[in-house]
Amino acid sequence: MLFRCGIEHEVALLNAGNEFVDWTNTTFAELEKIVAGLPLYPSDYPQLRIGDAGIKHKRWYVEGYERFDSKGQVIDCPPKGIEIRTTIHDSIEGAVQELMESFRALQAAAGAAGFTPVCISFNPHRTRFVPDPPLNAYEKKQRATSPEVSTADLPMLTQGPDISLSAEELSPDEIIDAGAKLTYYSPYVVPFSFSSPFYCGELWEGLSVRTFRRTGRRPAAMVFLDDPGRMIASTPSLTQEARIPAENGRIEFKAFDSCRDFRHYARLATLLKGLILDRTLTGRAVIPDAQLHQKCARHGFDDPCIYDPARQILAAATAALEDPVDIQHLEPLQQMLEARQTPAHAMIDAFRQSDSIEESLLLPAGDCVGNDL
């Protein structure tokens, strides 16, 4: 079965003063200047969605909280960072390769403007985002249109990827089933990505503040279909109507933390692919188990309730894959699991050496972000 893949990766930034960038110290216009210097690829469209506000005009765009006037016109967008999105590829490796190339371009453009891209998955200093000024009547009505729009304040604190897979051979029923399957098994696979061990300017007691605060209120997985009759009413959503034809049939996993080693996205996407292909695991859920996600966010693979199912899941995914390249992608995950390590552990060690969150976020010499697969 041929799987197509696309990746969205939210990039956090430090400014020239080594401060973590968010809406309190940086304007939309400052980050938009970076995006303006990056290329536009007309052939990307219509497979990439521009959106109603027109902000998502390139492979890179400023991610933030869109503000509207009483007539529905966009008037501001307090930023949290810059998002990179890939076009849709016929292989996981192709999507990851494009992401690496786009990140290199962003590094250069951001560096010229005095900003440094870094990897973290929850704002290490802020605990909430409050719209200022308060929402007007139009915005309140607009924010009530879906469970995800109504909780749009939470993503202002987070960075993370959306990993999308699709296959023409999958029927709508199989696509919905795959989304429910990934939702059920999400607590056991997300520790492979954990990268948010800071909260309120200090080390947190666990490994992923993002997972602890986000998953349950927000989806673990979402599927896109062009048939309105296939939508399932749930909070958060499992299904959403495809907004452009290219979204139809997409299975999007949204619960991973961000990865500084972009090769890790190939491993995580391959794990998802193996889970979709597997026919032995029977768990299904329409909404994520918030309590179980909070448990794994604190303890990761040190908790036997997470470690033991993760072993079973990784074995099932490996058995379902036939391509030796796919199986090779999963080998580092097996090593992480056996060591009970997550990417957050390295971030914690770096913080303890530097006693600075911002210093611990800077990529060390020789880090593999931007290298080829």
CORFEN-V273567 format. One record per residue. N is the residue number from 1. SS is DSSP state (@ for helix, = for strand, . for the rest). OMEGA is omega in whole degrees, -180 to 180 (none if undefined). Layout:
n=N ss=SS omega=OMEGA
n=N ss=SS omega=OMEGA
This chain:
n=1 ss=. omega=-179
n=2 ss=. omega=177
n=3 ss=. omega=172
n=4 ss== omega=-171
n=5 ss== omega=170
n=6 ss== omega=-177
n=7 ss== omega=169
n=8 ss== omega=-176
n=9 ss== omega=179
n=10 ss== omega=-175
n=11 ss== omega=170
n=12 ss== omega=-174
n=13 ss== omega=164
n=14 ss== omega=178
n=15 ss=. omega=-176
n=16 ss=. omega=177
n=17 ss=. omega=180
n=18 ss=. omega=176
n=19 ss=. omega=176
n=20 ss== omega=-174
n=21 ss=. omega=168
n=22 ss=. omega=-175
n=23 ss=. omega=-178
n=24 ss=. omega=-175
n=25 ss=. omega=-176
n=26 ss=. omega=179
n=27 ss=. omega=174
n=28 ss=@ omega=-176
n=29 ss=@ omega=-180
n=30 ss=@ omega=-180
n=31 ss=@ omega=178
n=32 ss=@ omega=176
n=33 ss=@ omega=177
n=34 ss=@ omega=-179
n=35 ss=@ omega=-178
n=36 ss=@ omega=-180
n=37 ss=. omega=-180
n=38 ss=. omega=-172
n=39 ss=. omega=173
n=40 ss=. omega=180
n=41 ss=. omega=-177
n=42 ss=@ omega=-179
n=43 ss=@ omega=179
n=44 ss=@ omega=-172
n=45 ss=. omega=19
n=46 ss=. omega=-176
n=47 ss=. omega=174
n=48 ss=. omega=-178
n=49 ss=. omega=179
n=50 ss=. omega=179
n=51 ss=. omega=-175
n=52 ss=. omega=-176
n=53 ss=. omega=179
n=54 ss=. omega=-179
n=55 ss=. omega=-176
n=56 ss=. omega=-171
n=57 ss=. omega=-177
n=58 ss=. omega=172
n=59 ss=. omega=176
n=60 ss== omega=173
n=61 ss== omega=179
n=62 ss== omega=179
n=63 ss== omega=-179
n=64 ss== omega=-176
n=65 ss== omega=-174
n=66 ss== omega=178
n=67 ss== omega=-176
n=68 ss== omega=171
n=69 ss=. omega=-174
n=70 ss=. omega=179
n=71 ss=. omega=177
n=72 ss=. omega=177
n=73 ss=. omega=178
n=74 ss== omega=-179
n=75 ss== omega=-180
n=76 ss== omega=177
n=77 ss== omega=176
n=78 ss== omega=-171
n=79 ss== omega=168
n=80 ss== omega=-179
n=81 ss== omega=-179
n=82 ss== omega=178
n=83 ss== omega=171
n=84 ss== omega=174
n=85 ss== omega=179
n=86 ss=. omega=167
n=87 ss=. omega=-177
n=88 ss=. omega=-176
n=89 ss== omega=178
n=90 ss=. omega=177
n=91 ss=. omega=175
n=92 ss=@ omega=-178
n=93 ss=@ omega=179
n=94 ss=@ omega=178
n=95 ss=@ omega=180
n=96 ss=@ omega=179
n=97 ss=@ omega=178
n=98 ss=@ omega=178
n=99 ss=@ omega=178
n=100 ss=@ omega=-179
n=101 ss=@ omega=179
n=102 ss=@ omega=179
n=103 ss=@ omega=176
n=104 ss=@ omega=180
n=105 ss=@ omega=179
n=106 ss=@ omega=177
n=107 ss=@ omega=-178
n=108 ss=@ omega=-178
n=109 ss=@ omega=179
n=110 ss=@ omega=179
n=111 ss=@ omega=179
n=112 ss=@ omega=180
n=113 ss=. omega=177
n=114 ss=. omega=-180
n=115 ss=. omega=179
n=116 ss== omega=175
n=117 ss== omega=178
n=118 ss== omega=-179
n=119 ss=. omega=170
n=120 ss=. omega=-172
n=121 ss=. omega=174
n=122 ss== omega=180
n=123 ss=. omega=-173
n=124 ss=. omega=-176
n=125 ss=. omega=-176
n=126 ss=. omega=179
n=127 ss=. omega=178
n=128 ss=. omega=174
n=129 ss=. omega=179
n=130 ss=. omega=180
n=131 ss=. omega=-180
n=132 ss=. omega=4
n=133 ss=. omega=179
n=134 ss=. omega=-179
n=135 ss=. omega=175
n=136 ss=. omega=-176
n=137 ss=@ omega=179
n=138 ss=@ omega=-177
n=139 ss=@ omega=178
n=140 ss=@ omega=179
n=141 ss=@ omega=-179
n=142 ss=@ omega=-179
n=143 ss=@ omega=-180
n=144 ss=. omega=-173
n=145 ss=. omega=178
n=146 ss=. omega=178
n=147 ss=@ omega=-178
n=148 ss=@ omega=178
n=149 ss=@ omega=-178
n=150 ss=@ omega=178
n=151 ss=. omega=-176
n=152 ss=. omega=176
n=153 ss=. omega=-177
n=154 ss=@ omega=178
n=155 ss=@ omega=176
n=156 ss=@ omega=180
n=157 ss=@ omega=-170
n=158 ss== omega=165
n=159 ss=. omega=179
n=160 ss=. omega=-180
n=161 ss== omega=161
n=162 ss== omega=177
n=163 ss== omega=-174
n=164 ss== omega=176
n=165 ss== omega=175
n=166 ss== omega=178
n=167 ss=. omega=-177
n=168 ss=. omega=-177
n=169 ss=. omega=-177
n=170 ss=. omega=177
n=171 ss=. omega=175
n=172 ss=@ omega=178
n=173 ss=@ omega=-180
n=174 ss=@ omega=178
n=175 ss=@ omega=178
n=176 ss=@ omega=179
n=177 ss=@ omega=179
n=178 ss=@ omega=178
n=179 ss=@ omega=178
n=180 ss=@ omega=179
n=181 ss=@ omega=179
n=182 ss=@ omega=177
n=183 ss=@ omega=-179
n=184 ss=@ omega=-174
n=185 ss=@ omega=-179
n=186 ss=@ omega=-177
n=187 ss=@ omega=-176
n=188 ss=@ omega=-180
n=189 ss=@ omega=-177
n=190 ss=@ omega=178
n=191 ss=@ omega=177
n=192 ss=@ omega=-176
n=193 ss=@ omega=-167
n=194 ss=. omega=-180
n=195 ss=. omega=176
n=196 ss== omega=-176
n=197 ss=. omega=-178
n=198 ss== omega=-180
n=199 ss== omega=179
n=200 ss=. omega=176
n=201 ss=. omega=-177
n=202 ss== omega=170
n=203 ss== omega=175
n=204 ss=. omega=-179
n=205 ss=. omega=-179
n=206 ss=. omega=-171
n=207 ss=. omega=-178
n=208 ss== omega=173
n=209 ss=@ omega=-180
n=210 ss=@ omega=180
n=211 ss=@ omega=-178
n=212 ss=@ omega=-176
n=213 ss=@ omega=-167
n=214 ss=@ omega=-166
n=215 ss== omega=-171
n=216 ss=. omega=170
n=217 ss=. omega=178
n=218 ss== omega=-176
n=219 ss=. omega=166
n=220 ss=. omega=178
n=221 ss== omega=178
n=222 ss== omega=178
n=223 ss== omega=-176
n=224 ss== omega=180
n=225 ss== omega=-177
n=226 ss=. omega=-180
n=227 ss=. omega=-180
n=228 ss=@ omega=-179
n=229 ss=@ omega=-180
n=230 ss=@ omega=-177
n=231 ss=. omega=178
n=232 ss=. omega=179
n=233 ss=. omega=179
n=234 ss=. omega=176
n=235 ss=. omega=-1
n=236 ss=. omega=-175
n=237 ss=. omega=167
n=238 ss=. omega=-178
n=239 ss== omega=175
n=240 ss== omega=177
n=241 ss== omega=177
n=242 ss=. omega=-177
n=243 ss=. omega=173
n=244 ss=. omega=-178
n=245 ss=@ omega=-177
n=246 ss=@ omega=180
n=247 ss=@ omega=-175
n=248 ss=. omega=180
n=249 ss=. omega=-177
n=250 ss== omega=172
n=251 ss== omega=-171
n=252 ss== omega=177
n=253 ss== omega=-168
n=254 ss=. omega=-169
n=255 ss=. omega=178
n=256 ss=. omega=166
n=257 ss=. omega=177
n=258 ss=. omega=-179
n=259 ss=. omega=176
n=260 ss=. omega=174
n=261 ss=. omega=-174
n=262 ss=. omega=174
n=263 ss=@ omega=-180
n=264 ss=@ omega=176
n=265 ss=@ omega=176
n=266 ss=@ omega=179
n=267 ss=@ omega=-178
n=268 ss=@ omega=179
n=269 ss=@ omega=178
n=270 ss=@ omega=175
n=271 ss=@ omega=177
n=272 ss=@ omega=178
n=273 ss=@ omega=179
n=274 ss=@ omega=179
n=275 ss=@ omega=178
n=276 ss=@ omega=-179
n=277 ss=@ omega=-177
n=278 ss=. omega=177
n=279 ss=. omega=-177
n=280 ss=. omega=-178
n=281 ss=. omega=-170
n=282 ss=. omega=-177
n=283 ss=. omega=177
n=284 ss=. omega=177
n=285 ss=. omega=177
n=286 ss=. omega=178
n=287 ss=. omega=-179
n=288 ss=. omega=175
n=289 ss=. omega=-175
n=290 ss=@ omega=-178
n=291 ss=@ omega=179
n=292 ss=@ omega=175
n=293 ss=@ omega=178
n=294 ss=@ omega=178
n=295 ss=@ omega=-179
n=296 ss=@ omega=179
n=297 ss=@ omega=180
n=298 ss=@ omega=-166
n=299 ss=@ omega=-179
n=300 ss=@ omega=-176
n=301 ss=@ omega=176
n=302 ss=@ omega=179
n=303 ss=. omega=179
n=304 ss=@ omega=179
n=305 ss=@ omega=175
n=306 ss=@ omega=-175
n=307 ss=@ omega=-175
n=308 ss=@ omega=176
n=309 ss=@ omega=179
n=310 ss=@ omega=177
n=311 ss=@ omega=-180
n=312 ss=@ omega=-178
n=313 ss=@ omega=-179
n=314 ss=@ omega=178
n=315 ss=@ omega=-180
n=316 ss=@ omega=179
n=317 ss=@ omega=179
n=318 ss=@ omega=-179
n=319 ss=@ omega=-178
n=320 ss=@ omega=-177
n=321 ss=. omega=-179
n=322 ss=. omega=-177
n=323 ss=. omega=179
n=324 ss=@ omega=178
n=325 ss=@ omega=177
n=326 ss=@ omega=-179
n=327 ss=@ omega=177
n=328 ss=@ omega=178
n=329 ss=@ omega=-176
n=330 ss=@ omega=-177
n=331 ss=@ omega=177
n=332 ss=@ omega=177
n=333 ss=@ omega=177
n=334 ss=@ omega=178
n=335 ss=@ omega=177
n=336 ss=@ omega=-178
n=337 ss=@ omega=-179
n=338 ss=@ omega=179
n=339 ss=@ omega=-177
n=340 ss=. omega=-178
n=341 ss=. omega=173
n=342 ss=. omega=176
n=343 ss=@ omega=180
n=344 ss=@ omega=-180
n=345 ss=@ omega=178
n=346 ss=@ omega=178
n=347 ss=@ omega=178
n=348 ss=@ omega=178
n=349 ss=@ omega=179
n=350 ss=@ omega=178
n=351 ss=@ omega=-179
n=352 ss=@ omega=177
n=353 ss=@ omega=-175
n=354 ss=@ omega=-175
n=355 ss=. omega=180
n=356 ss=. omega=177
n=357 ss=@ omega=-176
n=358 ss=@ omega=178
n=359 ss=@ omega=-179
n=360 ss=@ omega=180
n=361 ss=@ omega=-180
n=362 ss=. omega=-177
n=363 ss=. omega=178
n=364 ss=. omega=177
n=365 ss=. omega=178
n=366 ss=. omega=178
n=367 ss=. omega=-170
n=368 ss=. omega=174
n=369 ss=. omega=178
n=370 ss=. omega=177
n=371 ss=. omega=180
n=372 ss=. omega=174
n=373 ss=. omega=none
